[in-house]
């Protein structure tokens, strides 16, 4: 679905050879407005477009702006051509303001473009165009849209233009495939964080996941954990999310706290009339393997640090195991809830030393307020059973809620 934004304002400034003459004409119209009904004529564009001067933008080169304008130096051009070029630049959404002016020079007409870059750009994502690499898609789009690199404006028509280009790429591959896009937000009603282009109307089945850069200590676990994806519909975001939740912790459990997995790189390995089979490669970058150099507690008042440490089994000199530490700190949170600290938070703050390959953990406790038991109301039982329950209930009103 596309969003149509209000048009970007375009300012048109007409300049004659003599600014003094222009000032005199304006003054005359102002002074004799009651009798001078006909506005002053704009200077005619004569001859070929001799030069285009671009100012204001810091994001694009003059060559990119000229290519995007649709104008060609050395070709006959009219004022209407200039207006259309300015409108084209304004509509794309890359600029918050577009102004132009023109003047006569010895060999034709010079056009001046004054642009203000828009700061409302977001990344362009390609969800499932498995027939092309990202580099190929970027090159094909940039060929048609010189201002596109890897970001798109939130407003304007550029996303629609990209979708049209992608649709033309899909036509030789599938009669049913359609290119569209969605504007992604982190939460409903939140700001747009990306524009995700995708192919719909096709079936893409994930048949294989390979891991480049994975060592023998991780590869078996990675293959086992990734088996749940085999046979599922392929989408880049789904594989990337799964990798963050289920695959990356395999590295983090072995001390590779800054390990990264690349964006899924798909490849078509088979096609039928109804299905396209896809293989995906993930590249692992393990980084430094860290050992624990120190563990200390801060912010804890209700429980002494040595008691809390009983729930954390990591010791100085051990390889850091981030998933296990996270699970153990969840147990510490449960202990706090037995004293009424229902909003207590416990998090590990690591301090990494890449040279020594060590990590020092500060286990930061935010205890919050103590909650007490209020009224106890038992419903739906006969009076005798209700009485027995009250007798058995040991937590009394105003006690810290356990």
C-alpha positions as a LaTeX table, in Angstrom:
\begin{tabular}{lrrr}
\hline
Residue & $x$ (\AA) & $y$ (\AA) & $z$ (\AA) \\
\hline
Unk1 & 0.00 & 0.00 & 0.00 \\
Unk2 & 1.29 & 3.44 & $-0.80$ \\
Unk3 & 1.02 & 6.68 & 1.04 \\
Unk4 & 0.51 & 9.83 & $-0.95$ \\
Unk5 & 2.06 & 12.83 & 0.73 \\
Unk6 & 1.17 & 16.47 & 0.04 \\
Unk7 & 3.31 & 17.90 & $-2.75$ \\
Unk8 & 6.66 & 19.43 & $-1.83$ \\
Unk9 & 6.60 & 23.21 & $-2.25$ \\
Unk10 & 8.46 & 24.36 & $-5.35$ \\
Unk11 & 9.62 & 27.92 & $-5.63$ \\
Unk12 & 10.04 & 29.46 & $-9.04$ \\
Unk13 & 12.21 & 32.54 & $-9.37$ \\
Unk14 & 12.54 & 34.24 & $-12.75$ \\
Unk15 & 15.66 & 36.33 & $-13.28$ \\
Unk16 & 16.24 & 38.75 & $-16.15$ \\
Unk17 & 19.61 & 40.03 & $-17.33$ \\
Unk18 & 19.14 & 43.17 & $-15.27$ \\
Unk19 & 17.75 & 42.98 & $-11.75$ \\
Unk20 & 17.27 & 46.73 & $-11.94$ \\
Unk21 & 14.85 & 46.30 & $-14.84$ \\
Unk22 & 12.90 & 43.64 & $-12.93$ \\
Unk23 & 12.64 & 45.90 & $-9.90$ \\
Unk24 & 11.33 & 48.73 & $-12.05$ \\
Unk25 & 8.64 & 46.50 & $-13.58$ \\
Unk26 & 7.45 & 45.29 & $-10.17$ \\
Unk27 & 7.42 & 48.82 & $-8.84$ \\
Unk28 & 5.41 & 49.97 & $-11.84$ \\
Unk29 & 2.79 & 47.24 & $-11.36$ \\
Unk30 & 2.53 & 48.10 & $-7.70$ \\
Unk31 & 2.19 & 51.82 & $-8.39$ \\
Unk32 & $-0.29$ & 51.56 & $-11.23$ \\
Unk33 & $-2.08$ & 48.38 & $-10.21$ \\
Unk34 & $-5.52$ & 49.78 & $-10.82$ \\
Unk35 & $-4.96$ & 50.34 & $-14.52$ \\
Unk36 & $-2.24$ & 47.74 & $-15.31$ \\
Unk37 & $-4.32$ & 44.55 & $-15.58$ \\
Unk38 & $-1.80$ & 42.43 & $-17.52$ \\
Unk39 & 1.07 & 40.94 & $-15.47$ \\
Unk40 & 4.63 & 41.38 & $-16.61$ \\
Unk41 & 5.79 & 38.67 & $-18.99$ \\
Unk42 & 8.48 & 36.26 & $-17.85$ \\
Unk43 & 11.64 & 36.24 & $-19.92$ \\
Unk44 & 11.51 & 33.59 & $-22.62$ \\
Unk45 & 13.88 & 30.64 & $-22.57$ \\
Unk46 & 15.99 & 30.94 & $-25.68$ \\
Unk47 & 18.13 & 28.28 & $-27.30$ \\
Unk48 & 19.62 & 25.21 & $-25.73$ \\
Unk49 & 20.17 & 24.40 & $-22.10$ \\
Unk50 & 23.78 & 25.52 & $-21.69$ \\
Unk51 & 24.42 & 24.66 & $-18.03$ \\
Unk52 & 22.79 & 23.42 & $-14.82$ \\
Unk53 & 24.12 & 24.64 & $-11.51$ \\
Unk54 & 23.17 & 22.68 & $-8.37$ \\
Unk55 & 23.41 & 24.08 & $-4.85$ \\
Unk56 & 22.16 & 23.25 & $-1.36$ \\
Unk57 & 22.26 & 19.46 & $-1.32$ \\
Unk58 & 24.99 & 17.71 & 0.62 \\
Unk59 & 23.80 & 14.20 & $-0.10$ \\
Unk60 & 24.02 & 14.11 & $-3.89$ \\
Unk61 & 26.47 & 15.15 & $-6.58$ \\
Unk62 & 25.46 & 17.60 & $-9.33$ \\
Unk63 & 25.67 & 14.75 & $-11.84$ \\
Unk64 & 23.14 & 12.69 & $-9.83$ \\
Unk65 & 20.76 & 15.64 & $-9.54$ \\
Unk66 & 21.00 & 16.42 & $-13.27$ \\
Unk67 & 20.34 & 12.76 & $-14.13$ \\
Unk68 & 17.31 & 12.67 & $-11.83$ \\
Unk69 & 15.93 & 15.92 & $-13.24$ \\
Unk70 & 15.44 & 14.40 & $-16.69$ \\
Unk71 & 17.06 & 17.42 & $-18.34$ \\
Unk72 & 19.95 & 17.19 & $-20.80$ \\
Unk73 & 22.53 & 19.88 & $-21.34$ \\
Unk74 & 22.85 & 20.88 & $-24.99$ \\
Unk75 & 19.21 & 20.11 & $-25.77$ \\
Unk76 & 16.43 & 22.62 & $-26.40$ \\
Unk77 & 14.54 & 23.30 & $-23.14$ \\
Unk78 & 11.59 & 25.45 & $-22.17$ \\
Unk79 & 10.37 & 26.96 & $-18.92$ \\
Unk80 & 7.79 & 24.18 & $-18.77$ \\
Unk81 & 10.65 & 21.63 & $-18.90$ \\
Unk82 & 12.27 & 23.38 & $-15.93$ \\
Unk83 & 9.00 & 23.34 & $-13.99$ \\
Unk84 & 8.52 & 19.62 & $-14.68$ \\
Unk85 & 12.11 & 18.86 & $-13.63$ \\
Unk86 & 11.67 & 20.74 & $-10.36$ \\
Unk87 & 8.36 & 18.98 & $-9.75$ \\
Unk88 & 10.01 & 15.62 & $-10.43$ \\
Unk89 & 12.70 & 16.34 & $-7.85$ \\
Unk90 & 10.12 & 17.55 & $-5.36$ \\
Unk91 & 7.81 & 14.58 & $-5.79$ \\
Unk92 & 10.48 & 11.95 & $-5.12$ \\
Unk93 & 10.66 & 12.95 & $-1.44$ \\
Unk94 & 14.43 & 13.32 & $-1.11$ \\
Unk95 & 14.12 & 17.09 & $-0.69$ \\
Unk96 & 12.11 & 19.20 & 1.69 \\
Unk97 & 12.36 & 22.19 & $-0.64$ \\
Unk98 & 13.15 & 22.69 & $-4.33$ \\
Unk99 & 13.70 & 26.09 & $-5.95$ \\
Unk100 & 14.85 & 26.95 & $-9.44$ \\
Unk101 & 15.73 & 29.97 & $-11.50$ \\
Unk102 & 17.10 & 30.50 & $-14.98$ \\
Unk103 & 18.93 & 33.17 & $-16.92$ \\
Unk104 & 20.21 & 33.82 & $-20.42$ \\
Unk105 & 23.87 & 33.23 & $-21.16$ \\
Unk106 & 25.85 & 33.62 & $-24.37$ \\
Unk107 & 25.29 & 30.07 & $-25.55$ \\
Unk108 & 21.72 & 29.49 & $-24.36$ \\
Unk109 & 20.06 & 29.24 & $-20.94$ \\
Unk110 & 21.51 & 28.47 & $-17.51$ \\
Unk111 & 19.34 & 26.71 & $-14.93$ \\
Unk112 & 20.03 & 27.06 & $-11.20$ \\
Unk113 & 18.60 & 24.47 & $-8.81$ \\
Unk114 & 18.54 & 25.15 & $-5.05$ \\
Unk115 & 17.73 & 22.04 & $-2.99$ \\
Unk116 & 17.24 & 21.30 & 0.71 \\
Unk117 & 17.87 & 17.67 & 1.67 \\
Unk118 & 15.08 & 15.93 & 3.57 \\
Unk119 & 16.10 & 14.34 & 6.88 \\
Unk120 & 13.18 & 11.88 & 6.81 \\
Unk121 & 14.89 & 8.92 & 5.16 \\
Unk122 & 14.75 & 5.29 & 6.30 \\
Unk123 & 16.52 & 2.11 & 5.11 \\
Unk124 & 15.11 & 0.11 & 2.22 \\
Unk125 & 14.78 & $-3.62$ & 2.96 \\
Unk126 & 14.21 & $-6.39$ & 0.41 \\
Unk127 & 12.24 & $-9.18$ & 2.01 \\
Unk128 & 12.18 & $-12.07$ & $-0.42$ \\
Unk129 & 13.50 & $-11.24$ & $-3.90$ \\
Unk130 & 15.41 & $-14.52$ & $-3.87$ \\
Unk131 & 16.30 & $-14.38$ & $-7.57$ \\
Unk132 & 18.63 & $-11.42$ & $-7.06$ \\
Unk133 & 21.37 & $-10.44$ & $-4.64$ \\
Unk134 & 21.00 & $-7.19$ & $-2.74$ \\
Unk135 & 23.81 & $-5.68$ & $-4.80$ \\
Unk136 & 21.99 & $-6.56$ & $-8.03$ \\
Unk137 & 18.74 & $-5.04$ & $-6.79$ \\
Unk138 & 20.45 & $-1.84$ & $-5.66$ \\
Unk139 & 22.24 & $-1.52$ & $-9.01$ \\
Unk140 & 19.05 & $-2.09$ & $-11.04$ \\
Unk141 & 17.11 & 0.49 & $-9.03$ \\
Unk142 & 19.94 & 3.04 & $-9.02$ \\
Unk143 & 20.17 & 2.71 & $-12.80$ \\
Unk144 & 16.56 & 3.91 & $-13.11$ \\
Unk145 & 16.54 & 6.21 & $-10.08$ \\
Unk146 & 19.95 & 7.91 & $-9.77$ \\
Unk147 & 19.16 & 9.39 & $-6.34$ \\
Unk148 & 18.44 & 6.02 & $-4.75$ \\
Unk149 & 21.27 & 4.40 & $-2.83$ \\
Unk150 & 19.95 & 2.34 & 0.06 \\
Unk151 & 17.50 & 4.71 & 1.76 \\
Unk152 & 14.05 & 5.97 & 0.81 \\
Unk153 & 12.01 & 8.98 & 1.89 \\
Unk154 & 9.05 & 8.37 & 4.17 \\
Unk155 & 6.92 & 10.65 & 1.97 \\
Unk156 & 6.91 & 11.15 & $-1.77$ \\
Unk157 & 6.57 & 8.79 & $-4.71$ \\
Unk158 & 9.95 & 7.06 & $-4.68$ \\
Unk159 & 8.74 & 3.87 & $-2.95$ \\
Unk160 & 6.07 & 3.51 & $-5.64$ \\
Unk161 & 8.68 & 3.97 & $-8.35$ \\
Unk162 & 10.94 & 1.33 & $-6.77$ \\
Unk163 & 7.99 & $-1.05$ & $-6.52$ \\
Unk164 & 7.31 & $-0.56$ & $-10.25$ \\
Unk165 & 10.94 & $-1.35$ & $-11.08$ \\
Unk166 & 10.85 & $-4.50$ & $-8.96$ \\
Unk167 & 7.58 & $-5.54$ & $-10.62$ \\
Unk168 & 9.26 & $-5.33$ & $-14.04$ \\
Unk169 & 12.05 & $-7.58$ & $-12.73$ \\
Unk170 & 9.52 & $-10.16$ & $-11.54$ \\
Unk171 & 7.47 & $-10.35$ & $-14.75$ \\
Unk172 & 9.88 & $-12.69$ & $-16.63$ \\
Unk173 & 10.11 & $-14.92$ & $-13.53$ \\
Unk174 & 6.48 & $-15.37$ & $-12.52$ \\
Unk175 & 3.10 & $-14.35$ & $-13.89$ \\
Unk176 & 1.59 & $-14.30$ & $-10.41$ \\
Unk177 & 4.34 & $-12.43$ & $-8.54$ \\
Unk178 & 3.59 & $-8.88$ & $-7.46$ \\
Unk179 & 5.97 & $-6.34$ & $-5.95$ \\
Unk180 & 4.67 & $-4.22$ & $-3.11$ \\
Unk181 & 5.96 & $-2.66$ & 0.09 \\
Unk182 & 5.05 & $-1.88$ & 3.67 \\
Unk183 & 6.25 & 0.88 & 5.96 \\
Unk184 & 7.58 & $-0.78$ & 9.09 \\
Unk185 & 7.21 & 0.57 & 12.62 \\
Unk186 & 8.46 & $-0.84$ & 15.92 \\
Unk187 & 5.04 & $-0.35$ & 17.48 \\
Unk188 & 1.54 & 0.49 & 16.28 \\
Unk189 & 1.31 & 4.18 & 15.51 \\
Unk190 & 5.06 & 4.65 & 15.96 \\
Unk191 & 7.45 & 6.33 & 13.53 \\
Unk192 & 8.39 & 4.54 & 10.32 \\
Unk193 & 11.79 & 2.84 & 10.71 \\
Unk194 & 12.12 & 1.14 & 7.30 \\
Unk195 & 10.36 & 0.46 & 4.02 \\
Unk196 & 10.21 & $-3.26$ & 3.28 \\
Unk197 & 9.80 & $-4.30$ & $-0.36$ \\
Unk198 & 8.50 & $-7.80$ & $-0.96$ \\
Unk199 & 7.25 & $-10.19$ & $-3.62$ \\
Unk200 & 3.78 & $-11.59$ & $-3.00$ \\
Unk201 & 1.78 & $-14.16$ & $-4.94$ \\
Unk202 & 4.66 & $-16.69$ & $-4.97$ \\
Unk203 & 5.50 & $-19.71$ & $-2.80$ \\
Unk204 & 9.07 & $-19.73$ & $-1.48$ \\
Unk205 & 10.08 & $-22.83$ & 0.50 \\
Unk206 & 13.21 & $-22.87$ & 2.64 \\
Unk207 & 15.01 & $-26.17$ & 1.97 \\
Unk208 & 18.50 & $-25.61$ & 3.40 \\
Unk209 & 20.49 & $-23.35$ & 5.74 \\
Unk210 & 24.29 & $-23.25$ & 5.54 \\
Unk211 & 26.69 & $-21.53$ & 7.92 \\
Unk212 & 29.86 & $-19.87$ & 6.74 \\
Unk213 & 32.52 & $-19.10$ & 9.36 \\
Unk214 & 31.07 & $-21.52$ & 11.93 \\
Unk215 & 33.58 & $-23.68$ & 13.77 \\
Unk216 & 33.24 & $-27.33$ & 14.82 \\
Unk217 & 32.22 & $-26.25$ & 18.34 \\
Unk218 & 29.15 & $-24.43$ & 17.02 \\
Unk219 & 28.18 & $-26.06$ & 13.72 \\
Unk220 & 26.33 & $-29.13$ & 15.08 \\
Unk221 & 24.25 & $-27.00$ & 17.46 \\
Unk222 & 23.54 & $-24.45$ & 14.72 \\
Unk223 & 22.31 & $-27.15$ & 12.33 \\
Unk224 & 20.11 & $-28.73$ & 15.00 \\
Unk225 & 18.60 & $-25.41$ & 16.06 \\
Unk226 & 17.90 & $-24.36$ & 12.45 \\
Unk227 & 16.00 & $-27.53$ & 11.51 \\
Unk228 & 12.70 & $-25.98$ & 12.60 \\
Unk229 & 12.96 & $-23.53$ & 9.69 \\
Unk230 & 13.29 & $-26.19$ & 6.99 \\
Unk231 & 10.10 & $-26.53$ & 4.95 \\
Unk232 & 8.76 & $-23.16$ & 6.10 \\
Unk233 & 7.93 & $-20.21$ & 3.87 \\
Unk234 & 11.02 & $-18.09$ & 3.35 \\
Unk235 & 11.20 & $-14.47$ & 4.37 \\
Unk236 & 14.37 & $-12.64$ & 5.32 \\
Unk237 & 12.92 & $-11.00$ & 8.42 \\
Unk238 & 11.61 & $-14.32$ & 9.78 \\
Unk239 & 14.98 & $-16.05$ & 9.34 \\
Unk240 & 16.86 & $-13.08$ & 10.81 \\
Unk241 & 14.58 & $-12.95$ & 13.85 \\
Unk242 & 14.90 & $-16.70$ & 14.40 \\
Unk243 & 18.69 & $-16.44$ & 14.15 \\
Unk244 & 18.81 & $-13.70$ & 16.79 \\
Unk245 & 16.62 & $-15.64$ & 19.23 \\
Unk246 & 17.80 & $-19.25$ & 18.73 \\
Unk247 & 21.11 & $-19.29$ & 16.86 \\
Unk248 & 23.13 & $-16.37$ & 18.19 \\
Unk249 & 22.83 & $-17.60$ & 21.84 \\
Unk250 & 24.86 & $-20.68$ & 20.79 \\
Unk251 & 27.84 & $-18.36$ & 20.38 \\
Unk252 & 26.99 & $-16.23$ & 23.41 \\
Unk253 & 26.94 & $-19.37$ & 25.59 \\
Unk254 & 30.59 & $-20.04$ & 24.61 \\
Unk255 & 31.96 & $-16.61$ & 25.52 \\
Unk256 & 31.49 & $-14.94$ & 22.13 \\
Unk257 & 29.50 & $-12.04$ & 23.55 \\
Unk258 & 29.80 & $-9.84$ & 20.45 \\
Unk259 & 29.15 & $-12.55$ & 17.88 \\
Unk260 & 27.16 & $-11.55$ & 14.81 \\
Unk261 & 25.18 & $-13.43$ & 12.17 \\
Unk262 & 24.83 & $-11.78$ & 8.76 \\
Unk263 & 21.58 & $-11.01$ & 7.01 \\
Unk264 & 20.25 & $-14.17$ & 5.35 \\
Unk265 & 21.55 & $-14.53$ & 1.80 \\
Unk266 & 19.03 & $-16.56$ & $-0.26$ \\
Unk267 & 19.65 & $-18.53$ & $-3.43$ \\
Unk268 & 17.19 & $-20.35$ & $-5.68$ \\
Unk269 & 18.07 & $-24.07$ & $-5.81$ \\
Unk270 & 14.98 & $-25.43$ & $-7.54$ \\
Unk271 & 11.75 & $-24.31$ & $-9.16$ \\
Unk272 & 8.47 & $-25.95$ & $-10.10$ \\
Unk273 & 5.27 & $-24.50$ & $-11.47$ \\
Unk274 & 3.97 & $-23.99$ & $-7.93$ \\
Unk275 & 7.05 & $-23.56$ & $-5.76$ \\
Unk276 & 10.49 & $-21.98$ & $-5.58$ \\
Unk277 & 13.02 & $-23.78$ & $-3.37$ \\
Unk278 & 15.42 & $-21.54$ & $-1.50$ \\
Unk279 & 18.75 & $-22.17$ & 0.20 \\
Unk280 & 19.95 & $-19.59$ & 2.74 \\
Unk281 & 23.47 & $-18.84$ & 3.88 \\
Unk282 & 24.26 & $-17.23$ & 7.22 \\
Unk283 & 27.77 & $-15.95$ & 7.85 \\
Unk284 & 29.02 & $-16.05$ & 11.44 \\
Unk285 & 31.49 & $-13.52$ & 12.83 \\
Unk286 & 32.34 & $-14.83$ & 16.32 \\
Unk287 & 34.63 & $-12.05$ & 17.48 \\
Unk288 & 36.51 & $-12.25$ & 20.80 \\
Unk289 & 35.90 & $-15.11$ & 23.23 \\
Unk290 & 35.65 & $-13.65$ & 26.76 \\
Unk291 & 36.38 & $-15.10$ & 30.19 \\
Unk292 & 34.94 & $-13.66$ & 33.42 \\
Unk293 & 37.34 & $-11.45$ & 35.37 \\
Unk294 & 34.99 & $-10.10$ & 38.04 \\
Unk295 & 31.41 & $-10.31$ & 39.34 \\
Unk296 & 29.97 & $-7.73$ & 41.73 \\
Unk297 & 26.49 & $-6.76$ & 42.95 \\
Unk298 & 25.14 & $-3.22$ & 43.18 \\
Unk299 & 21.81 & $-1.76$ & 44.32 \\
Unk300 & 20.79 & $-4.75$ & 46.47 \\
Unk301 & 19.56 & $-3.86$ & 49.98 \\
Unk302 & 16.90 & $-6.45$ & 50.78 \\
Unk303 & 19.31 & $-9.36$ & 50.20 \\
Unk304 & 23.08 & $-9.51$ & 50.75 \\
Unk305 & 25.25 & $-10.11$ & 47.73 \\
Unk306 & 26.55 & $-13.48$ & 48.95 \\
Unk307 & 22.98 & $-14.83$ & 49.14 \\
Unk308 & 22.17 & $-13.59$ & 45.64 \\
Unk309 & 25.44 & $-15.01$ & 44.37 \\
Unk310 & 24.16 & $-18.48$ & 45.27 \\
Unk311 & 21.83 & $-18.23$ & 42.26 \\
Unk312 & 24.66 & $-17.30$ & 39.88 \\
Unk313 & 26.92 & $-20.26$ & 39.19 \\
Unk314 & 29.45 & $-18.47$ & 36.99 \\
Unk315 & 32.91 & $-18.09$ & 38.53 \\
Unk316 & 35.91 & $-15.90$ & 37.80 \\
Unk317 & 37.95 & $-17.56$ & 35.06 \\
Unk318 & 34.95 & $-19.27$ & 33.44 \\
Unk319 & 33.98 & $-18.60$ & 29.85 \\
Unk320 & 31.15 & $-16.06$ & 29.85 \\
Unk321 & 27.76 & $-17.68$ & 29.23 \\
Unk322 & 25.31 & $-14.84$ & 28.61 \\
Unk323 & 22.13 & $-16.95$ & 28.11 \\
Unk324 & 22.74 & $-18.91$ & 31.32 \\
Unk325 & 23.47 & $-15.74$ & 33.30 \\
Unk326 & 20.25 & $-14.20$ & 32.03 \\
Unk327 & 18.28 & $-17.26$ & 33.17 \\
Unk328 & 19.93 & $-17.16$ & 36.60 \\
Unk329 & 19.12 & $-13.49$ & 37.07 \\
Unk330 & 15.47 & $-14.31$ & 36.35 \\
Unk331 & 15.64 & $-16.60$ & 39.40 \\
Unk332 & 17.03 & $-13.70$ & 41.43 \\
Unk333 & 14.01 & $-11.65$ & 40.35 \\
Unk334 & 11.71 & $-14.39$ & 41.66 \\
Unk335 & 13.47 & $-14.25$ & 45.04 \\
Unk336 & 12.76 & $-10.54$ & 45.25 \\
Unk337 & 9.06 & $-11.13$ & 44.60 \\
Unk338 & 8.90 & $-13.24$ & 47.80 \\
Unk339 & 9.56 & $-10.02$ & 49.75 \\
Unk340 & 7.00 & $-7.91$ & 47.93 \\
Unk341 & 9.42 & $-6.38$ & 45.39 \\
Unk342 & 7.11 & $-7.08$ & 42.46 \\
Unk343 & 8.79 & $-4.55$ & 40.14 \\
Unk344 & 12.38 & $-5.51$ & 40.95 \\
Unk345 & 14.77 & $-5.65$ & 38.01 \\
Unk346 & 18.16 & $-7.34$ & 37.81 \\
Unk347 & 20.41 & $-6.95$ & 34.80 \\
Unk348 & 24.00 & $-7.74$ & 33.96 \\
Unk349 & 26.17 & $-4.83$ & 32.82 \\
Unk350 & 29.29 & $-6.21$ & 31.13 \\
Unk351 & 32.56 & $-4.31$ & 30.82 \\
Unk352 & 34.59 & $-5.87$ & 28.03 \\
Unk353 & 38.37 & $-5.86$ & 27.75 \\
Unk354 & 39.20 & $-6.98$ & 24.22 \\
Unk355 & 42.94 & $-6.95$ & 24.81 \\
Unk356 & 42.75 & $-9.20$ & 27.87 \\
Unk357 & 39.73 & $-11.05$ & 26.42 \\
Unk358 & 37.85 & $-10.69$ & 29.70 \\
Unk359 & 34.50 & $-9.40$ & 30.89 \\
Unk360 & 33.74 & $-7.88$ & 34.29 \\
Unk361 & 30.07 & $-8.11$ & 35.27 \\
Unk362 & 28.22 & $-5.63$ & 37.43 \\
Unk363 & 24.92 & $-7.22$ & 38.44 \\
Unk364 & 22.73 & $-4.17$ & 38.88 \\
Unk365 & 19.63 & $-4.49$ & 41.06 \\
Unk366 & 16.76 & $-2.01$ & 40.97 \\
Unk367 & 14.53 & $-3.14$ & 43.82 \\
Unk368 & 11.61 & $-0.73$ & 43.47 \\
Unk369 & 8.77 & $-0.44$ & 46.00 \\
Unk370 & 7.49 & $-3.12$ & 48.34 \\
Unk371 & 3.92 & $-4.27$ & 47.61 \\
Unk372 & 1.70 & $-5.43$ & 50.49 \\
Unk373 & $-1.32$ & $-7.71$ & 50.50 \\
Unk374 & $-4.63$ & $-5.87$ & 50.40 \\
Unk375 & $-8.05$ & $-7.47$ & 50.77 \\
Unk376 & $-8.53$ & $-11.21$ & 50.27 \\
Unk377 & $-11.85$ & $-12.00$ & 48.57 \\
Unk378 & $-12.84$ & $-15.64$ & 47.94 \\
Unk379 & $-15.81$ & $-16.15$ & 45.63 \\
Unk380 & $-17.75$ & $-19.06$ & 44.18 \\
Unk381 & $-17.47$ & $-21.45$ & 47.15 \\
Unk382 & $-19.83$ & $-22.42$ & 49.96 \\
Unk383 & $-19.27$ & $-20.69$ & 53.34 \\
Unk384 & $-17.72$ & $-23.76$ & 54.99 \\
Unk385 & $-15.08$ & $-24.23$ & 52.29 \\
Unk386 & $-14.42$ & $-20.49$ & 52.21 \\
Unk387 & $-13.78$ & $-20.54$ & 55.97 \\
Unk388 & $-11.31$ & $-23.41$ & 55.67 \\
Unk389 & $-9.44$ & $-21.60$ & 52.94 \\
Unk390 & $-9.18$ & $-18.48$ & 55.08 \\
Unk391 & $-7.78$ & $-20.52$ & 57.97 \\
Unk392 & $-5.18$ & $-22.08$ & 55.68 \\
Unk393 & $-4.21$ & $-18.75$ & 54.14 \\
Unk394 & $-1.01$ & $-17.63$ & 55.88 \\
Unk395 & $-0.40$ & $-14.34$ & 54.08 \\
Unk396 & $-2.11$ & $-11.62$ & 56.10 \\
Unk397 & $-3.29$ & $-8.16$ & 55.14 \\
Unk398 & $-0.45$ & $-5.63$ & 55.10 \\
Unk399 & 2.18 & $-8.41$ & 54.83 \\
Unk400 & 4.70 & $-7.96$ & 51.99 \\
Unk401 & 3.09 & $-9.71$ & 49.04 \\
Unk402 & 4.75 & $-13.03$ & 48.26 \\
\hline
\end{tabular}
